[in-house]
């Protein structure tokens, strides 16, 4: 049906204005129709505001639930503007004696109604109320990735898809045509896997041209066949498979190259569909196939419960960073699903958050470009449960932050030293620690001595470097106990120094990263070299002393605050702020 737009309105005539002076030019008469229509449209739009909730006489109930599970509507307006609603409301029985409002379940009202969100429904209803289609709200139609252009990210696609379901269900043909053109533009720009929701809406709403365009684009892509089989409607997948059969994609289809291998893979996937980890283990033992051969971790990350994936990761030594034919690791798949428990399980088993897809996206980027601003608000309301999207992004950001903040010394502890080259690297790191602590002892000897005593570094032997005589021995004995003890003690010393003297540590970090360690040896080199090094050393000393003053000021404030906020007890000694004592 064709939905008419508002073309006239009755409104009071404008109040008379004073006659213009003879010198002033006569203003053209105002377009009263345009003014009236704009005013009427604005007034009707207010009816969708929550403030007018009590004026509504019906409710549309969304399938996704949550705080915005219902949208109040006005039957007389919708019936006057839409034959669909006129027929529907006419068929309803009279309201109950108690005056209850009719509740329309959107999932039952229109095909695809369970996919429609609050913002999309309000946008389409707003068109019925006002005759105008407003731009989508930013928080519901763009992702949280600041580097995204937001031209074809998933939230933008989802908003138009949801709006298409609503417009088609309400039989608003002009909106369906408009949304179809927008979706067609998305197909040419979006990632292939993000086109799948468009295939569903094109199939449900019977948009054959859009459906053909989507199927051709997906068939030409490298999206995994198992993923398509799981996600697409049966007829659409059959068409994709038929197109691929006559293209280069068929050359990599294991079902054609090795039917027995494909059968075993299907059996493992069926066992996963049944959440039967024990059966998966039996299938692995009975055949030569492995979890990696079946991309079973990818499959479990996409479709299984978190506990099933955890059980799979304990079966055998699966490669958690293995990429499938589409170039995705299991962590990439888990981020597409946005399931926090699965992301955590994979990271705990060694999944890299820095691995990138073929188009350069890492796990965090994938997650962000699937997440609306609405789902990842920084200011969370009190007592509100965080969305899974928010948790996934938070987990990934924390892991990346932790990895980036790990010092080189800590990384050295995690590396298994097994070659002469790595041995040199270990000794170089140890020398760097010695140099750093030596500089600290020069600038504030008493404080550095105290920190070294707390870290028990004063009881270990100083490492002065390797000589030709002991280099070969150390290469064969990389776990030398004394070196390890010294390394651990100096590492703890540096960590304590960062806690007690953060500003000083920042100055030393910058110096050690930018300057040569030769600055430590002021008496070496030509006279000009010595002059330059002494000058730079004086500048460094001044910077450190300024930073040291800042650290003492912060500690004094912390000590004063602690003393003033703590009760005093006569005859008892109170333990002061440890950091403040250390700086005195």
N, C-alpha and C positions, 0 to 999 in steps of 0.2 A: 504494500500500500504506500501511497505517497503521503508523507506527513507535511501538512501545510505549515507555513511560518506565519507569525503574527503580522498582519498588514494594516491594522487600524486600531485605534484606541480612543476611548472617550476620556478626556481630561479637561479640567477647567481652563478657560481661556487665560492667557497670560495677563498679569496686571498691567494697566496702562502706564506708559512711560512718559516723562515730560517731553514736550515738543522741542525739537532741536532748534538751536539758534539759527538765524538766517545765514550766518557764515558757515555753519557745519554742514557737510554733505549728507544727504539723506541715506541712511543705512538700508541695505536690501532687506526685505521681509524674511523673517526666520522660517525655516522649513518645519512647519508645525508637525507634520506627520513624522518626520525623523525624530524630533524632540519627544513626541508622545510615545513613539515606539521604543526609544531608548529608555525613557522613564518607566514604561510598563515592564520592559524586559528586566531592568534592574530591580524593580519591586518584586517581580515573580521569582527572581533568583534568590532573594532573601528567604523564601520559603524553604529552601534546602539547608538553611543555617540551623545548627542545633538549638539556637535560641527560640525557634518556632516549633520545637518538638511537640508542644501541647496542642498546636493548631492542626497537626496532622491527624488523619482519620484512618490510616493504614500503615503497615510496615513491610518492607522488603527485607527478608532474612538472608544473609550471605552464608555461604557454606564454610568459609574459613574461620568463622568464629572470632574470638578476640573482643577487644573493647569496642570495635566498630562493626559489630556483627549485624546491626540493623540500620536501615535507612528509612526515616519517616517520609511518607508520601501523602499526597492529597488526591483522592480518587476523582473528584470532579474535574480537576485540571488535566490529569492524565487521560481520563475518558474523553474529554473534549479535544485533546490534541492527538490521540492515537486510537484507531479502531481496534488495535490489539488489546489495549487496556479497557476500552469500552466493552468489548465482548467478554473479557475476563471478569470484570467487576459485575457485569450484568448477570453472569452465571453464578455468582456467589450467593449463598443464603444470607438472610438478614442477620445482622450482628446479634450476639447473645444478649439476653435480657440485662446482663450486668454492664453492657456498654463496651465490651472488649473490642479492640481494633482487629480487623482482619490481618493475618500475617501471611505473606506470600513467600514461600520457600523458593528462592531463585534457582536452586539446583533442579527443582521440579517444574519451574515456570517456563524455562527456555532451554533448548539444547546447548550444552556447554556452560550452563549457568554456574556449575560448581567451580569453574575456573575464574569467575569474575570477582575482582577485588573491589574494595570500597571506593577508591578514587575513580576507577573506570566507570562504575555504576553511577556515581554522582555526576560525572561528566556527561554521560549519555542522558540521564534524567534532566540535567541542566539544559540540554539542548531541547528536550520536550517542553520544559517550562518556559524557556526564554526565546527559543528560535536561534540561539547563538551557541557555537561550540568554542568553549574557552581552551586556552593552552593547558596542557597537563601540568599538575603541580610538580615542581622540581623535585621535591623529596620522594616522589613516587615514580619518576620517569627518568632519573639519571643515576648512575652508579657512584660509588664512593671513591673511585680511583681518580685522583687529581690529574693524572696524565692522559686520561681518556678524553676523546673529543665528544663523546656522548651522542654520536650520530647513529650508531647502530649497536650500542651495548645492550646487554640483556634486559635491564629494567625498561629501557625505551621500547624494545620489542614487546615485552610482556604487557605493557600498558596498552599498546595499540591492539594486541591480540585480545586482551580482555574486553576492550571497548568494542571490538568487532563481534565477539560473542553476544554482548548485550544488544548492540544495534541490530544484528541479524535476528536475534530472538524477539525483539520488540517490533520487528518488521519496519525499520526505518531505512528505506532503501538508499536515500541520498547519503546517509552516514556510512553505510556499508560500502558504497562505491568509493567514498573518500578514504576510508580505512584500508580498503584493498589496494589503492594506489600507494599508500604509505608502506604497506607491508611488502609490496613489490620492490620498492626502493631498498628496503632492508635486505631482501634476498640477495641483491647485488653487492652489498657492502658488508654484511655480517659474517661472523664465523659460521662454518657449515653446521656445527652442532647446535648453534643458536637458532637455526632455521627450523628445527623440529617442531617447536610450538606453532609455527606458522603453518606447517603441514597439517597439524591437527585441526586448527581453526578453519583452514581452507577445505578440509575434508568434511568437517561437521556442518559448516555453513554453505557448502556446495558452491565453492568458488573455483571452477575447473581451470581457468587460465592461471590463477595464482598457484594452484596445486601442481600443475605441469611444470611451471617455472621452478618451484621448490624441488621437485623430484629430480629434475635434470641437474640442478646445482649440487644436490647431495650425492647423486650418482657419480658426478665428476670429481668429488672430493675423496679424501683418504680416511674419512670417518670409519671407525671399526665396524665390520659387518655384524658382529655380535651385539654391539651397542644399538645399531639400527634395528636389528631384529627385535630387540627388547623394547625399544622406545616408539617405533613407528606402528601405525595401524597396519593390519595384515596386507591389505590391498596395496598400500603405498610401498611397503617393503618389497612386495613381489615385483612391483614396477622398477624399483631401484635395482633389485637383483638382476632383473632382465636386461636393463640398460648396461649394467656392469659386465654381464656375460659376454657382451659384444665389444667390450673395451679392454684396455690394458689392465684394469683392476682384476680381471679374472685370472691373470697370470699369477697373482699372489694369493689366490683363494685356496686354502689348504684342503677344503672339501673336494676340490677337483683334482688337486695334485696327489693327495693321499687320503682316500676315504676312511681307512682304518684309523689314522691319526685323528681325523675330524670326529669320528665316532667316540673315541676315548675322551676327547675334549668335551664333547657334548655330555657324556656321562658324568664328568667331574662337575660341569656347570649344573646339571640336574641335581646332583647331590648337594651342591651349594644352595640351590633353590629350596631344598628341603631342610636346610640348616643342619645337615648331617656331616659333621667334620670327621667322625669315625669312618664313614663310608668313603670319604675322600681319601683318607689314609690307606684304606684297603685297596682302592683303585690305583693308587700310586705304587703300592707294593706289587700288584699283579701285572703291571705293565712297565715299560721303560720310560713312560712319559713322566715329566716333572711338573711342578707347579708353574715354573717359568714357561715351559712348553705350552701349557694351557692358558697362560696369562690369568691364572686362578686368583692371584692377589688383586689384580685389576678388577676382576669380576666381583670378588667379595667386597672390595672397596665401593663398588657401584651399587650393589643390590642386596648385600647381606647385613644382618644385624652386627653391631660392633663386637659382640662376644664370639660370633662365628669367625670374623676376621682375626681376632686375637688367637683363636684356636688354630687357624690356618697358619699364622706366622710361627707357631710352635711346632708345626709338623716336620718341616725340613728346612734346609738353608735356602729359602727363596730369596731372590735378589729384589729388595724393596725399591731399588732405583731402576729396575728394568723398564724400558720404554716399549710400548706396544706399537703396532703398525701406524698409528696416528701420531706417534711421538710423545705419548703421555706416560708418566710414571703413575704408580698407584696413588701417590699423594696428590697428583694433579686430578685424578678421578675423584678422590675423596673431597677435594676442594670444590669440584663441580657439583657434588652432592651436598656439600656443606653440612657434614656430620662431625661434630667436634670429637666424639669418642674415637672415631676411626682415624681422624687426623693425629690425635695423640698417640694411638697405638702404633701407627706407622713411624712417627718421629722417634718414638722410644726404641724402635727396632732399627733405626739408622737411616730413615728416609731423609733425603736432602731437601731442605726448603729452598735451596738455590738452583736446583735443576730447572732448566728452561725448556719450553716447548719449541717446536720448529719456528714459530713466529715470535719467539723471544719472551714469552710470558713465564713468570715463575709462579709458585703456588699462591703467594699472597696476591699477585695481580689477578690471577684467575678468580680468586674468592671475591676480591673487591669489585671486579667488573660484573659479577653476578648479583651484587648486593645493592639494594636501594638505600638512599640516604635515610629513608624512614626506618629501615630495619637496623641501622647502625648509628643511631643518634648518640652523640657524646654525652649529653645530659640525660641520664636515665631517671625516670620517675621513681620515687621511693616505693619500695615493696613491689616493683614490677620485675618480672622474670626477664632476663636477657634473651634476646633472640639467638637462635643457633648461628645465624650469619655473623652476629656481633662476636660471639664466642670464638668462632673459627678465625676471624680476623685478629682478634686479641691474642689467641694462642700463637699464630704465625708471627705476629709482630714481636711478641715476647721472645720467641725462639731466635728470630733474626737479631734482635737487640742483644740477647745473651751471647750469641756467636760472635757478633761484631765487637763486643766489649771484652772478650777473653783476651788476655795479654799474650804476647808471644811466649812468655815463660810457661804459662798454663798450657798452651798448645803443645809445647815441647814435651810436657809430661804425658800427653795423650798419644804422642806418636811413638810407635815402637821402633827404636833405633836399630837398624840392621845392616847398614852399609858404612864404609869409611866416610862417605860424603855426609851422611846424617850424623856421624860422630863429630865431624868438624862443626856441623851446625849446632849440636848440643853444647860443645865447648865454647862456641862463639856466643851462644845465649848466656852461658854461665859467666863469661867475661863481661858481657853487657850488664849483667846484674851486679858484678863486682864494681864496675865503673860507676853505676848509678848510686850504689851505697857509698862508694868512696866520695863522690861529690856531696852527698848528704852529710857525711861526717865532716867535710871541710866547712860547710856553711853553718851547720848547727850541731856541733860535736856531742854535746851532752844529751840532747834529745835523740840523736841517732844512736848513741850508745845505749840509751834506755830501751828504745824500740828493738835493737838487735838482741838485747838481753831477754826481752819478753819473747822474741821469736827464737831464742836459743841459738842465734847465729854466732854469738861470741865464743861458743864452745866448739865451733867447727873450724877447720883449717882453710885459710884463704887460698883461692885458686889464682895462680899467677900466669897461667897459660901453659902451652905444651912446648916441650923441647924435642929435639931430634932423638934424644935418648929414650924418652918415655912415650913418644907418639905411637910407635908400633904396638907397645903393650896396651895402651889405652884403647886402641882400635879393636883389640881382641877381647877387651874386658869393659864393654860399654856400660855395664851396670855397676861400676866401681862404687862401693858403698860410701866412701868418704865424699866423692863428688856428688852423689845423690843427696847425701845429708846436707852438704853445703848448698846445693841448688834449692832444696826444699826450704832451708832456713832463710836464704836470701829472698826467695819468693814470698815467704810469709812476712819478712821484714818490709818488702815493698808494699804488700797489701795493707799492713798496719799503717805504714806511712801515708798511704792514700786515704785511710780513714781518719787519721789524726791531723794530717797536713794536706788537705785536698788542693789548696791553692799552690802550695809549694810543689806538689806532685805534678800539677799541670805545667808549671814552668820547666821542670826537669824533663817531662815527656817531650815538650816542644824542643828543648835544647838537644836531647839525645836523638831525636828523629831528624833534626835539621843540621846539626853540627858534627864535625869529625871528632872522634875520641882523642885525637892528637892534642886537642885543647888542654887535656889533662896534663900534658908534658910541656910546661911553659918554657923550659930552658932548652928545648931542642929546636933545630932549624936555624935559618939565617937570622941576623939581628932584626931585619924587617919582619920576618915571620913571628919572632918572639914578641915584637912590639904589637903586632896585630892581635896575637893570641892573648896578650895581657889586657889589651883594650876590651876585647870581647869577653874575657873572663870577668873584668870589672863590671861590664854591663849585666852579665849573668848574675853576678853576686848581688847587684842592686835590685834586679828583678826578684830574686829569691827572697831577699830581705823584705821587700814590699809584700810579697805573698805571705811570708811568715807573720808579718804584722796583721794581715787580714785573718789568718788562721787563729791567732791569739785573740783578736777581737771577737770573732765568732764564738770561740770557746768561753770567753769571759761572759758573754751574753747568755750562753747556754747554762753556765754555772750559776749565774745570778737568777735566772728563771727557775732553775731546779731548786735553789735554796729558798726562794720566796714562796714557791708552791708546795714545799714539803713541810710537814709539822716538825717542830723541834722538841726534843726530849731531854730534860735535864739529866746530867750525869751520864749521857750516852754519846758516843762518838758517831757522827753521821758520815757515811761514805760519800765523798764528793764526786763530782763528775770526773771520771778517769781521764777524759781528754783534756779537761781544764788543768788538772794536776800535771799532766805530762808537759803542757805548754808553759808552766810556771818556771 
